[in-house]
Amino acid sequence: MIKSLLLALLLSSTLFSTAQSPQFKNLINSNSLSGWKQLNGKAKFTVQNGDIIGTTVMNEPNSFLATEKEYGDFILEFDFKVDSTMNSGVQFRSESKADYQNGRVHGYQYEIDPSKRGWSAGIYDEARRDWLYPLDLNPAAKTAFKQGQWNHARIECISTSIRTWLNGTPAAYVIDNMTPKGIIALQVHAISNKSDEGRQIRWRNIRIQTENLQPAAYNGIFVVNLIPNNLSEAEKKNGVTMLWDGATTTGWRGAHKDKFPENGWQIKDSVLSVIGATGVEAANGGDIVSTNQYGAFICQFDFKLTEGANSGVKYFVTESENNEGSAIGLEYQVLDDARHPDAKLGVVGNRTLASLYDLIPSNREPRARRPIGEWNRGMIVVYPDNRIEHWLNGWKVVEYQRTAPYFAVLVARSKFEKWPNFGMAPKGHILLQDHGNAVSFRSIKIQTL
């Protein structure tokens, strides 16, 4: 009797568990492409034994095989195998509208990249904002891709949280609210060389879950949060805090001062701005610095330039140099390269946007540049071993090590040569520069390493 009761309870529990388990729906009909439509280019899409095969065609733009239905919150899984010489991706929460570049597909893309760069499972914003999460932000995921083999992909979109995996390895994590729903689309990238015609990618086991969604466990990877002045739970667990609270002057003071400047700066609509004045360095409100000092850290910040503006974000600022004008420190240059004369000074462009000012020029990748008046995403990473990176709009544009011999040589040839041990302080303040031009900041965050 007891055995029968236990068996009944076990059966009941199993049936209940089965009924409540996540339900995935296949998006491929084994014999047709029903439920899908082709957009933009005319690359070839066929279905064979449940596999969708995409084939490159010369002189065609990026081609997409898109779902007729839109999806908002979901978990999408699929397998793919790609030719080692082609680029591809899977769009999600994407759109194709007649009033946007004549219907060009745009939006989030799960990158498929078999090149040595190794960015498969990174998140790209097709025809819109470019790279949101390249895998240089999570190098551990670069080796997850299997060349010439079937790979398993997972995309999790729940509310503003967008996460990806490749072969079980956590890859990318973005927080964003630009597009809450949209189509899913398989991409065959345009080609420019005749020798690349006929390259193929295969997808299979494409399935989606839209109900009873449960987010995957916290995995500790870096988070890119594109919602202004927002701090997600995952960021908090990573140790990220707001360096500026978005509303007050708490945590900041004037450089060489004991309080925040009474003029020259403005806080309005969760934006911290330098009020444009004479264009002279530190002649109005003056620079502001964080009250705390930092050694190894990640500092993220959004900034917006006006025409002809000059500013900067400095780090390892000690206020000990007794100089006039702006306080001294390593500087992430913030500049309108096209209109401000400083861009043409220095050496080989080392005073241009996102450069290590007067020392190392930034990568001139044009896709990293935003038009004046638009918000940019800046980031400074200082590792415990003194490697330092500058990032601009998802692109790593400067990389150096301040303890390396070449750094001392660069300093000796710069305007900083008169300050002993320039840039070598073990810790220092973060500084926002008043150069007399209107520049705005928001989403200023810090994470100690």
Secondary structure, DSSP 8 states (H G I E B T S, - for coil): -HHHHHHHHHHHHHHHHHHHS---EE--BTTB-TTEEEEES--EEEEETTEEEEE--TT---EEEEESS-BSSEEEEEEEEE-TT--EEEEEEEE--TTTGGG--EEEEEEE--STT--TT-EEEETTTEEEE-GGGSGGGTT---TTS-EEEEEEEETTEEEEEETTEEEEEEE--S-S-BEEEEEE-----GGGTT-EEEEEEEEEE-SS-----------EE-STT---HHHHHHT-EESS-SSS-TTEEETTSSS--SSSEEEETTEEEE---SS-TTSSS--EEESS-BSSEEEEEEEEE-TT-EEEEEEEE-S-S--SSS--SEEEEEE-TTT-GGGGSSSTTTTSTTSBTTTB-----GGG---TTSEEEEEEEE-TTSEEEEEETTEEEEEEETTSHHHHHHHHTSTTTTSTTTT--SSBEEEE---SS-EEEEEEEEEE-
